[in-house]
Amino acid sequence: MAGKVAKINMLISVPIGATVLMTLGARQLARRMVAPSSYDPRTMTPWELGIPFEDVVIQSSDGIRLKGWWITHPEAKRTVITLAGHRRPKSDCLGIAGALWRHKMNILMFDYRGRGDSDPYINTLGYYETQDTLAAINLASKRAHQLPVALIGYSMGASIAIMAAARDQRVSAVIADSPFASQKKVIRRYFRSKTGLPAFPIVNLAEKFLPYDIDEVEPIREVRKISPRAIMLIHGECDDLCSLEDSIALYEAAGDPKELWVLPNVGHCGAYFQDREAYVNRVVDFLETHAS
């Protein structure tokens, strides 16, 4: 009798133990997903490029202070806001920012919450960062209120550009380089690629522990709202982080006018580095046509 009881207890304890371990693992995964970014203050600024700039402070709608650089061109006909990728500082976009400034555009660069010089905060892969971008649009519109505002974003920043433009009609044009179409899907895809394990059930469970609604970060649901304003999607065929399929799906869901630029033998956010001059020329042509 005692042996039967022991077997029953073992049969009960094994699934319970597995559930506890899975829950703990999911909690840890959720914590890692939102963990604040590390920051090295030894970074380049527009000063290294010989570009005059002004330090600015942007206040998000919930009171978070965001640090940025306002770069004015005396002959500007438009303002471009640059949006960096996940866990990345604003200085990551200095290359394209400097090039667009030389093409007579105002530039606003800023750090999302929890990055760079901005107030500490968790990372949410687009949820609160889109809110930060809307605050940046407010500042750009006030600083150069007669000029159209365009967004250019990379990776997470590309997805944010889509969602922010869908929510703010003051954005006249969007350039999204290597976006994801759905936060939920990109997280699951990343987990599978790194672990070789199926995303279900641990990633599904981890999503329950996130301090925000992951289903609200879905550029694919919002991209159509950008039309009749223009969007250009840029993606490398060899992107192993945000699939080319995401840009194709976003392009198909978007209204006109729209462009899809697919580059062979290019990885995640690699289009600029493959041919800087060609990249800048194409971006400038798009902005001069549509951000007016």
PEDA-V275570 format. One line per field, one symbol per residue. phi: phi as a letter, one per 20 degrees, with the letter a starting at -180 (. if undefined). psi: psi as a letter, one per 20 degrees, with the letter a starting at -180 (. if undefined). burial: + if it has 24 or more other ideal C-beta (glycine too) atoms within 12 Angstrom, else -. A space follows every 50 residues. Layout:
phi = ???
psi = ???
burial = ???
This chain:
phi = .ffffffffffffffffffffffffffffffffdggeebdfecfcggfem dfbcfcdddffdnfedebcddddfdfdadddecfegmdeffgefffffff ffemcfcddbefgmclefgfafeclpfefffffffffgfffffcfedfdc cccclgffffgfffffecfffebcdddmfdebfgfffffffffedmdffe dffgfggfefebeffedcgfedffffgefeccdcbefdfdddfggfffff ffefeeebccdddflceflefgefbgffffffffgfffedeb
psi = ghhggggghghghghgghggghggggggggghhjpqqqpoimrqrhghjk pqrppqpporhjipppprppopphkqirpppqorapjqrhihjhghghgh ghklqqppqqprqjqcirqqrrpjkifhhhgghhhhhgghhhhmiiqqpq ppqpchhghggghghhioiiphqpooolrqhpgghhgggggghhhjqqhp ihhghhhhiqkrohiimmhhiihhihpjqqppppqqhkojgoqhhghggg ghhqrqqqqooppqkpapkiggignggggggggggghhghm.
burial = ---------------------+---+--++--++--+-------++--+- +-+--+-+-+---++++++++++--+++++++++++++++++++++++++ +-+-+++++++++++++++-+++++++++++++++++++++-++--++++ ++++++++++++++++++-++++++++++++++++++++++-------+- -++-+++-++-+-+-+++++-++-++--++++++++--+-+++++++-++ +-++---++++++--+++++++------++-+++-++--++-
